[in-house]
Structure formats: structure tokens, C-alpha cells
Amino acid sequence: MSKLVPPHGGKLTPVLLPESQRADALAKAKTLPVIRMTSRETSDLLMIGMGAFSPLTGFMDKANYESVVETKHLTNGLAWPLPITVSVTREQAETIKVGMEVALVDDETDTYCGILTVSDKYEYDKVKECKAVFFTDDPEHDGVKKVMAQGDINVGGELVTFSQLGYASKYGDYYATPEQTRKIFDEKGWSTVAAFQTRNPLHRSHEFLCKIGNEVCDGLFIHPIVGKLKKGDIPAETRLECYEVLLKNYFNPKNVVMKVYPMEMRYAGPSEAILHAIFRQNFGCSHILVGRDHAGVGDYYTAYQAQEIFETFKPGEILCQPIKVTAAMYCNKCEGMTTEKTCPHGKEDHLKISGTKLRGMLAAGEVPPSNFSRPEVLKILLNYYANAK
């Protein structure tokens, strides 16, 4: 019997059809009316399909949408921090009827991904959603831009999916569903697992946080996002090379698992931290490392706001609990990695390490010091930036 935390809501609810049924479903989809999805909507469909967004089995109807925006809970009382929706224009909404089936097509690749059985269609307040999810309606916020560009009508309903949009073939064994990671963790005999969320190459601070999580729990689950990122972020293929050399040279392979997942970043800070915890629970994780600015962008969130939001939920609502770590850095006087909480020395002794700073240096052709990032990682990144010019 598994010793892992149960999935959110008690069981996994994947809607990805078995491979033997996908061809027939695709053929049927090609006979149906079409909703073209944005990259974010497609990534959410993939997450629902694999069961990562359990207990969701489709895009939210009006009741669940409004409950999530207003209370950060589904209508059944389960914690859920942000809407999972697909939208259409007002003109298209007039052709969509409750009870009908529609095909869902990824707009960027023209790939048929699933079939939605329509249960609801409804208007919604974009500004209200943005303020609830992102704590801002600033049009310069990357997540706000996406919401404001959506259609004015949401379409809710149950899903079946039959595509993984090439992620499974592209990433091979690194691509895994919650059912698969749970099996891996069970085979290793783990009962507690610390997840590390990342959209950047791991620098020394990230490595330090990962190892804190690995000490606290039986195992460490490094889980990079490989869906669409914002302009300037480092591509998944390059990041994967960095993760591989770091794991090979600086981690104990017995106690670490790395897999990737296809979600698109929302840059929703605290709200996204809760979402990350919930779906990591579905993957089998009991804990998630949450640092100073988890899933943040710009200056939209206060320091540690992504940690504080966990306190607004009742005990037991989210079983994947945060490991709250203060900002990590290299201290010249300590002669090693440390944190704001543990180091007594002043800022003049600290080498603050951030993904933004690292990208700026590399783009300028500067080689960061070895206490900034591991040399094997820097070699890969310097090569990437040299060829990107």
C-alpha cells in the first residue's frame, strides 16, 4: 500500500484516452465545431488530461469559476487558487449550445487535442479575475495580458483528451504523469517527497534549496516546467542540459527524481504557489519548496507573499505543505551557501544569486564567478547565449 499523500480530492482523475482509443476520438473531433485554444488553455488541457489538475475533469463552469475567483475554493469546498477555463468570442458563443460536443484545437500548432461536452457558457469579469489571481490588473503584468486578451465568454464542460502535443515524444522518460511518478516514488519506498518548481537553470541558491528539501524528506522531485514561458526566459532544451549535468555531478541519484511537465507559467506569484502545491500533491509530493518570490514577475508581489498565502487555508486543505526557505546566497565570510535567516553577516559579504542577474551577465558575455553557478552549467549557458546572438 502506498505511503504517499493521497491526490487532491482523494483520487486521480485523468481524462487522457488510452492509446488504442485516440485515433477514433481524433477522427470524431474532426467532424465537430472547433474552439481554438491559446497556448495557456492548451497547457491546462494537457494538465487536466494527465490528471495533474485532479479533481478537475474539464474546464470550469460558471459556479466553479465564480467560487474560485471569490473564495479560492471549488463549489465542493476543495481548495483551488485560480480559474481553469477556455474562452471564445461573443460571436462564436452564439453558435455553441449546452449539450453539444466541440473539438479543442491548439491555435499555434493546429493540433486537435480533445473534445469538450458543453455544460455551460457565461460572461465573466476579466478585471475582477486578474485582481483575484494576480493581485493586480496592471496591463504590463504578463499574466494579466493573457487574461485581458481572452474571449469574453467562457465555455465550461467535461473533457476527453487524446493528444500530449508531442511532449511525451520530445522529452521521453523525463515526461511523466502523476500516476507514473507515484509509482516511481512507491518503488523507492518514499513516503515524503519535496518538490522543487523551476523555470530557470539551477544556480547555486536553487541547488542549496533543493538539498534542504532532500534532507527534510525521503526524496527530492525536481520538476521543471517546459510549457511556454515569457520572452527572455531560457528554452527548455537548454535548461534540461543544465539540470542533467548538475544532477550528474552534484546530487545523490538514489534520492532524486527529475521529470518535466507541460504547463504554461502564469506568473501569478502566491496564487500560482498554491496551484503548484496542489498539483505536486497529485504527483505524490508531501512538500514543496517555496522561496522568496515563488512564480513571481517584476515587483508585483512582496517578499515571501507566496509563503504567507498558505496560512490563509485551513490545516489539511492542501496536503503538500510548503518548506519555507528564506533567500539563499553565497557569503564570503561564511565561505559557503547560506540564507537570510541563518547568516549574521552584512549585505557587503553576500553574493546575491538570481536568475535575472545570471541571464544579464551571460547575455553580455560575462563569466559569473564559480560561487554564482556551477562551471558545468555556466559552460552550457555561455554556449547558448553565444549562439543566440
MIZA-561393 format. One record per residue (C-alpha): chain; residue number from 1; x, y, z; residue in three letters. Coordinates in Angstrom, 1 decimal. Layout:
N
   chain   resi       xx       yy       zz   resn
       A    NUM        X        Y        Z    ALA
...
***
This chain:
389
   chain   resi       xx       yy       zz   resn
       A      1      0.0      0.0      0.0    MET
       A      2      1.3      3.4     -0.9    SER
       A      3      2.6      5.6      1.9    LYS
       A      4      2.4      8.8     -0.2    LEU
       A      5     -0.1     11.6      0.3    VAL
       A      6     -3.4     11.0     -1.5    PRO
       A      7     -4.2     13.1     -4.5    PRO
       A      8     -6.1     16.3     -4.1    HIS
       A      9     -9.8     15.3     -3.5    GLY
       A     10     -8.8     11.7     -2.9    GLY
       A     11     -8.1     10.2     -6.3    LYS
       A     12     -6.5     11.0     -9.6    LEU
       A     13     -9.0     11.9    -12.4    THR
       A     14     -7.1     11.7    -15.7    PRO
       A     15     -9.1     12.1    -18.9    VAL
       A     16     -6.4     11.2    -21.4    LEU
       A     17     -7.8      8.3    -23.5    LEU
       A     18     -5.9      5.0    -23.8    PRO
       A     19     -3.7      5.0    -26.9    GLU
       A     20     -6.0      2.4    -28.5    SER
       A     21     -8.9      4.9    -28.5    GLN
       A     22     -7.2      8.1    -29.6    ARG
       A     23     -7.4      7.6    -33.4    ALA
       A     24    -11.1      7.1    -33.3    ASP
       A     25    -11.5     10.2    -31.0    ALA
       A     26     -9.4     12.3    -33.3    LEU
       A     27    -11.5     11.2    -36.3    ALA
       A     28    -14.7     12.2    -34.4    LYS
       A     29    -13.2     15.5    -33.3    ALA
       A     30    -12.5     16.4    -37.0    LYS
       A     31    -16.3     16.3    -37.6    THR
       A     32    -17.2     18.7    -34.8    LEU
       A     33    -17.3     22.5    -34.4    PRO
       A     34    -13.9     23.9    -33.3    VAL
       A     35    -12.7     26.0    -30.4    ILE
       A     36     -9.2     27.2    -31.0    ARG
       A     37     -7.2     27.4    -27.7    MET
       A     38     -4.4     29.8    -26.7    THR
       A     39     -1.1     28.2    -25.6    SER
       A     40     -2.2     28.6    -21.9    ARG
       A     41     -5.6     26.9    -22.5    GLU
       A     42     -3.8     24.1    -24.3    THR
       A     43     -1.4     23.6    -21.4    SER
       A     44     -4.2     23.5    -19.0    ASP
       A     45     -6.0     20.9    -21.1    LEU
       A     46     -2.8     18.8    -21.0    LEU
       A     47     -2.6     19.1    -17.3    MET
       A     48     -6.3     18.0    -16.9    ILE
       A     49     -5.7     15.2    -19.4    GLY
       A     50     -2.8     13.6    -17.4    MET
       A     51     -4.6     14.0    -14.1    GLY
       A     52     -2.3     16.7    -12.8    ALA
       A     53     -5.2     19.0    -12.1    PHE
       A     54     -7.2     16.4    -10.3    SER
       A     55    -10.1     16.5     -9.3    PRO
       A     56    -10.8     18.7    -12.4    LEU
       A     57    -12.1     16.7    -15.4    THR
       A     58    -12.8     19.7    -17.6    GLY
       A     59    -12.9     23.4    -17.9    PHE
       A     60    -14.8     25.2    -15.1    MET
       A     61    -18.5     26.1    -15.3    ASP
       A     62    -19.8     29.4    -14.1    LYS
       A     63    -20.5     28.2    -10.5    ALA
       A     64    -16.9     26.8    -10.0    ASN
       A     65    -15.3     29.8    -11.8    TYR
       A     66    -17.1     32.3     -9.6    GLU
       A     67    -16.4     30.3     -6.4    SER
       A     68    -12.7     30.1     -7.3    VAL
       A     69    -12.4     33.8     -8.1    VAL
       A     70    -14.2     34.8     -4.9    GLU
       A     71    -13.1     32.2     -2.4    THR
       A     72    -10.2     30.2     -3.9    LYS
       A     73    -12.2     27.1     -3.5    HIS
       A     74    -14.3     24.9     -5.8    LEU
       A     75    -18.0     24.6     -5.1    THR
       A     76    -17.4     21.2     -3.4    ASN
       A     77    -15.2     23.0     -0.9    GLY
       A     78    -11.8     21.9     -2.2    LEU
       A     79     -9.0     24.5     -2.3    ALA
       A     80     -8.3     25.8     -5.8    TRP
       A     81     -6.5     29.1     -6.3    PRO
       A     82     -7.2     30.2     -9.9    LEU
       A     83     -9.6     29.6    -12.8    PRO
       A     84     -9.0     26.9    -15.3    ILE
       A     85    -11.0     28.0    -18.3    THR
       A     86    -11.4     28.1    -22.1    VAL
       A     87    -12.9     31.2    -23.8    SER
       A     88    -14.5     32.2    -27.1    VAL
       A     89    -15.7     35.4    -28.7    THR
       A     90    -19.3     36.6    -28.3    ARG
       A     91    -19.9     35.7    -31.9    GLU
       A     92    -18.7     32.2    -31.6    GLN
       A     93    -20.6     31.7    -28.3    ALA
       A     94    -23.8     32.2    -30.2    GLU
       A     95    -23.1     29.0    -32.2    THR
       A     96    -22.3     27.0    -29.1    ILE
       A     97    -25.2     25.2    -27.3    LYS
       A     98    -25.3     23.5    -24.0    VAL
       A     99    -25.1     19.7    -24.5    GLY
       A    100    -23.1     19.9    -27.8    MET
       A    101    -19.6     18.5    -28.3    GLU
       A    102    -16.8     20.7    -29.7    VAL
       A    103    -13.3     19.9    -30.7    ALA
       A    104    -10.5     21.7    -29.0    LEU
       A    105     -7.6     22.7    -31.2    VAL
       A    106     -4.3     24.2    -30.2    ASP
       A    107     -4.1     27.5    -32.2    ASP
       A    108     -0.3     27.6    -32.5    GLU
       A    109      0.2     24.1    -34.0    THR
       A    110     -3.3     23.3    -35.4    ASP
       A    111     -3.3     20.1    -33.3    THR
       A    112     -6.6     18.6    -32.3    TYR
       A    113     -6.2     17.9    -28.6    CYS
       A    114     -9.6     16.9    -27.1    GLY
       A    115    -13.4     17.0    -27.1    ILE
       A    116    -15.4     19.2    -24.8    LEU
       A    117    -19.0     18.4    -23.9    THR
       A    118    -20.5     21.9    -23.2    VAL
       A    119    -22.3     22.2    -19.9    SER
       A    120    -22.2     26.0    -19.6    ASP
       A    121    -21.3     29.2    -21.3    LYS
       A    122    -21.0     32.5    -19.4    TYR
       A    123    -19.7     36.0    -19.3    GLU
       A    124    -17.1     36.9    -16.7    TYR
       A    125    -15.3     39.9    -15.3    ASP
       A    126    -11.7     40.0    -16.5    LYS
       A    127    -10.6     42.7    -14.2    VAL
       A    128    -12.1     41.0    -11.2    LYS
       A    129    -10.4     37.8    -12.2    GLU
       A    130     -7.0     39.5    -12.6    CYS
       A    131     -7.2     41.2     -9.2    LYS
       A    132     -8.2     37.9     -7.5    ALA
       A    133     -5.5     35.8     -9.2    VAL
       A    134     -2.6     38.2     -9.8    PHE
       A    135     -3.4     40.8     -7.1    PHE
       A    136     -3.2     43.4     -9.9    THR
       A    137     -4.9     44.4    -13.1    ASP
       A    138     -1.8     46.2    -14.5    ASP
       A    139     -1.8     45.5    -18.2    PRO
       A    140      2.0     45.2    -18.2    GLU
       A    141      1.8     42.1    -16.0    HIS
       A    142      2.5     39.0    -18.2    ASP
       A    143     -0.4     37.0    -16.8    GLY
       A    144     -2.9     40.0    -16.9    VAL
       A    145     -2.0     40.5    -20.6    LYS
       A    146     -3.1     36.9    -21.3    LYS
       A    147     -6.4     37.2    -19.5    VAL
       A    148     -7.3     40.5    -21.0    MET
       A    149     -6.7     39.1    -24.5    ALA
       A    150     -9.1     36.2    -24.0    GLN
       A    151    -12.5     35.9    -25.5    GLY
       A    152    -15.4     37.4    -23.5    ASP
       A    153    -17.3     34.2    -22.9    ILE
       A    154    -16.0     31.1    -21.0    ASN
       A    155    -17.2     27.7    -22.0    VAL
       A    156    -17.4     25.0    -19.3    GLY
       A    157    -17.7     21.3    -19.6    GLY
       A    158    -16.2     17.8    -19.3    GLU
       A    159    -13.2     16.8    -21.3    LEU
       A    160    -11.7     13.8    -23.0    VAL
       A    161     -8.2     14.3    -24.4    THR
       A    162     -6.2     12.3    -26.9    PHE
       A    163     -3.1     14.4    -27.5    SER
       A    164      0.0     15.2    -25.5    GLN
       A    165      1.1     17.8    -28.1    LEU
       A    166      4.4     16.0    -28.7    GLY
       A    167      5.7     16.5    -25.2    TYR
       A    168      5.9     12.7    -24.4    ALA
       A    169      7.9     12.0    -27.5    SER
       A    170     10.1     15.1    -27.2    LYS
       A    171     11.1     14.6    -23.6    TYR
       A    172     10.9     10.8    -23.4    GLY
       A    173     11.4      9.3    -20.0    ASP
       A    174     11.6     12.9    -18.5    TYR
       A    175      7.9     13.3    -19.2    TYR
       A    176      5.7     11.7    -16.6    ALA
       A    177      2.1     11.7    -15.4    THR
       A    178      1.1     11.7    -11.7    PRO
       A    179      0.3      8.0    -11.9    GLU
       A    180      3.8      7.3    -13.2    GLN
       A    181      5.7      9.5    -10.6    THR
       A    182      3.6      8.0     -7.8    ARG
       A    183      4.7      4.5     -9.0    LYS
       A    184      8.4      5.6     -9.1    ILE
       A    185      8.2      7.1     -5.5    PHE
       A    186      6.5      4.0     -4.2    ASP
       A    187      9.1      1.7     -5.8    GLU
       A    188     11.8      3.8     -4.0    LYS
       A    189     10.0      3.4     -0.7    GLY
       A    190      9.5      7.1     -0.2    TRP
       A    191      6.7      8.4      1.9    SER
       A    192      7.7     12.1      1.9    THR
       A    193      8.8     13.9     -1.2    VAL
       A    194      9.9     17.5     -1.6    ALA
       A    195      9.1     19.1     -4.9    ALA
       A    196     11.2     21.9     -6.5    PHE
       A    197      9.5     24.1     -9.1    GLN
       A    198     11.7     25.8    -11.6    THR
       A    199     11.6     27.7    -14.9    ARG
       A    200     15.3     28.6    -14.7    ASN
       A    201     18.6     26.8    -14.9    PRO
       A    202     19.5     25.8    -11.3    LEU
       A    203     22.2     28.2     -9.9    HIS
       A    204     23.8     27.7     -6.5    ARG
       A    205     20.9     29.1     -4.5    SER
       A    206     18.5     26.7     -6.2    HIS
       A    207     20.9     23.8     -5.6    GLU
       A    208     21.1     24.8     -1.9    PHE
       A    209     17.3     24.9     -1.5    LEU
       A    210     16.9     21.5     -3.3    CYS
       A    211     19.4     19.9     -0.8    LYS
       A    212     17.5     21.4      2.1    ILE
       A    213     14.3     19.7      0.8    GLY
       A    214     16.2     16.5      0.3    ASN
       A    215     17.4     16.5      3.9    GLU
       A    216     13.9     17.1      5.2    VAL
       A    217     12.2     14.4      3.0    CYS
       A    218     12.9     10.9      1.8    ASP
       A    219     13.3     12.1     -1.7    GLY
       A    220     13.6     15.2     -3.9    LEU
       A    221     11.5     15.7     -7.0    PHE
       A    222     12.9     18.3     -9.4    ILE
       A    223     10.0     19.3    -11.6    HIS
       A    224     10.9     21.9    -14.3    PRO
       A    225      8.1     23.5    -16.3    ILE
       A    226      8.5     23.0    -20.1    VAL
       A    227      5.4     24.8    -21.3    GLY
       A    228      5.5     28.3    -22.8    LYS
       A    229      7.5     31.0    -20.9    LEU
       A    230      7.8     34.7    -21.2    LYS
       A    231     10.2     36.4    -23.6    LYS
       A    232     13.8     36.3    -22.3    GLY
       A    233     13.4     33.0    -20.3    ASP
       A    234     15.8     30.3    -21.3    ILE
       A    235     14.4     27.5    -23.5    PRO
       A    236     13.5     24.1    -22.0    ALA
       A    237     16.1     22.2    -24.1    GLU
       A    238     19.0     24.3    -22.8    THR
       A    239     17.7     24.2    -19.2    ARG
       A    240     17.4     20.4    -19.4    LEU
       A    241     21.1     20.1    -20.3    GLU
       A    242     21.9     22.2    -17.3    CYS
       A    243     19.7     20.0    -15.0    TYR
       A    244     21.4     16.9    -16.3    GLU
       A    245     25.0     18.0    -15.6    VAL
       A    246     24.0     19.3    -12.2    LEU
       A    247     22.3     16.1    -11.2    LEU
       A    248     25.2     14.0    -12.6    LYS
       A    249     27.9     15.9    -10.7    ASN
       A    250     26.3     17.4     -7.5    TYR
       A    251     23.3     15.2     -6.4    PHE
       A    252     23.0     11.7     -5.0    ASN
       A    253     21.0      9.9     -7.7    PRO
       A    254     19.4      7.5     -5.3    LYS
       A    255     17.5     10.3     -3.7    ASN
       A    256     16.5     12.5     -6.6    VAL
       A    257     13.9     12.1     -9.4    VAL
       A    258     13.6     14.7    -12.2    MET
       A    259     10.6     14.9    -14.6    LYS
       A    260      9.1     17.7    -16.6    VAL
       A    261      5.5     18.9    -17.1    TYR
       A    262      3.8     20.9    -19.9    PRO
       A    263      2.1     23.8    -18.0    MET
       A    264      2.5     27.4    -19.1    GLU
       A    265      3.6     29.8    -16.4    MET
       A    266      1.0     32.4    -15.3    ARG
       A    267      3.5     34.4    -13.2    TYR
       A    268      0.7     34.6    -10.5    ALA
       A    269      3.0     34.6     -7.5    GLY
       A    270      1.1     33.5     -4.4    PRO
       A    271     -1.8     32.1     -6.3    SER
       A    272      0.5     30.0     -8.5    GLU
       A    273      2.4     28.8     -5.5    ALA
       A    274     -0.9     27.2     -4.2    ILE
       A    275     -1.6     25.7     -7.6    LEU
       A    276      2.0     24.3     -7.7    HIS
       A    277      1.4     22.7     -4.3    ALA
       A    278     -1.9     21.2     -5.3    ILE
       A    279     -0.8     19.5     -8.4    PHE
       A    280      2.5     18.4     -6.8    ARG
       A    281      0.3     16.6     -4.3    GLN
       A    282     -1.3     14.9     -7.2    ASN
       A    283      2.2     13.8     -8.4    PHE
       A    284      2.8     12.3     -5.0    GLY
       A    285      4.7     15.1     -3.1    CYS
       A    286      4.2     15.8      0.5    SER
       A    287      6.1     19.1      0.4    HIS
       A    288      7.1     21.9     -1.9    ILE
       A    289     10.0     24.3     -1.6    LEU
       A    290      8.7     27.9     -1.6    VAL
       A    291     11.3     30.7     -1.6    GLY
       A    292     11.2     34.4     -1.5    ARG
       A    293      9.4     35.1     -4.8    ASP
       A    294      7.9     31.9     -6.0    HIS
       A    295      6.4     32.2     -9.5    ALA
       A    296      6.7     35.9     -9.4    GLY
       A    297      7.5     38.5    -12.0    VAL
       A    298      8.7     42.1    -11.7    GLY
       A    299      7.8     43.8     -8.4    ASP
       A    300      4.1     42.7     -8.2    TYR
       A    301      4.5     40.6     -5.1    TYR
       A    302      6.0     41.3     -1.7    THR
       A    303      8.9     39.2     -0.4    ALA
       A    304      7.5     35.9      1.0    TYR
       A    305      3.9     36.6     -0.1    GLN
       A    306      3.9     33.2     -1.8    ALA
       A    307      4.7     31.6      1.6    GLN
       A    308      2.2     33.6      3.6    GLU
       A    309     -0.7     32.7      1.4    ILE
       A    310     -0.6     29.1      2.6    PHE
       A    311     -1.6     30.4      6.1    GLU
       A    312     -5.0     31.5      4.6    THR
       A    313     -6.0     27.9      4.0    PHE
       A    314     -7.2     25.6      6.9    LYS
       A    315     -4.9     22.8      8.0    PRO
       A    316     -5.4     19.7      5.9    GLY
       A    317     -6.9     21.6      2.9    GLU
       A    318     -3.6     21.2      1.0    ILE
       A    319     -1.6     18.1      1.9    LEU
       A    320      1.5     19.2      0.0    CYS
       A    321      2.9     21.6      2.5    GLN
       A    322      5.5     24.4      1.9    PRO
       A    323      9.0     24.2      3.1    ILE
       A    324      9.5     27.9      3.6    LYS
       A    325     13.1     29.0      2.9    VAL
       A    326     14.4     32.5      3.1    THR
       A    327     16.5     34.0      0.3    ALA
       A    328     19.7     32.0     -0.2    ALA
       A    329     23.1     33.4     -1.2    MET
       A    330     26.8     32.8     -1.1    TYR
       A    331     28.5     34.5      1.9    CYS
       A    332     32.2     35.3      1.6    ASN
       A    333     32.7     35.3      5.4    LYS
       A    334     30.8     32.0      5.9    CYS
       A    335     32.7     30.7      2.8    GLU
       A    336     29.6     28.9      1.6    GLY
       A    337     25.9     29.0      0.8    MET
       A    338     23.6     30.4      3.5    THR
       A    339     20.3     32.2      3.9    THR
       A    340     18.9     35.4      5.2    GLU
       A    341     17.7     33.5      8.3    LYS
       A    342     21.0     31.8      9.2    THR
       A    343     23.7     34.2      8.1    CYS
       A    344     24.8     37.0     10.6    PRO
       A    345     26.9     39.0      8.1    HIS
       A    346     26.0     42.1      6.1    GLY
       A    347     25.0     42.6      2.5    LYS
       A    348     28.5     43.6      1.6    GLU
       A    349     29.6     40.0      2.3    ASP
       A    350     26.8     38.4      0.2    HIS
       A    351     26.8     37.4     -3.4    LEU
       A    352     23.0     37.5     -4.2    LYS
       A    353     22.1     35.0     -6.9    ILE
       A    354     19.1     35.4     -9.1    SER
       A    355     18.1     34.0    -12.5    GLY
       A    356     17.6     37.6    -13.8    THR
       A    357     21.1     38.6    -12.8    LYS
       A    358     22.6     35.4    -14.3    LEU
       A    359     20.8     35.9    -17.6    ARG
       A    360     22.0     39.5    -17.8    GLY
       A    361     25.7     38.6    -17.2    MET
       A    362     25.6     35.7    -19.7    LEU
       A    363     23.9     37.8    -22.4    ALA
       A    364     26.7     40.3    -22.0    ALA
       A    365     29.3     37.6    -22.4    GLY
       A    366     30.5     37.9    -18.8    GLU
       A    367     31.5     34.7    -16.9    VAL
       A    368     30.0     34.7    -13.4    PRO
       A    369     32.1     33.5    -10.5    PRO
       A    370     32.1     29.8     -9.5    SER
       A    371     30.3     30.6     -6.3    ASN
       A    372     27.5     32.0     -8.5    PHE
       A    373     26.8     28.9    -10.6    SER
       A    374     28.5     25.5    -11.2    ARG
       A    375     31.1     25.6    -14.1    PRO
       A    376     29.4     22.8    -16.0    GLU
       A    377     26.1     24.8    -16.0    VAL
       A    378     27.8     28.0    -17.0    LEU
       A    379     29.6     26.3    -19.9    LYS
       A    380     26.2     25.3    -21.4    ILE
       A    381     24.6     28.7    -20.8    LEU
       A    382     27.6     30.6    -22.2    LEU
       A    383     27.3     28.5    -25.4    ASN
       A    384     23.6     29.1    -25.6    TYR
       A    385     24.0     32.9    -25.3    TYR
       A    386     26.9     32.9    -27.8    ALA
       A    387     24.8     31.1    -30.4    ASN
       A    388     21.7     33.2    -29.7    ALA
       A    389     23.2     36.4    -30.7    LYS
***
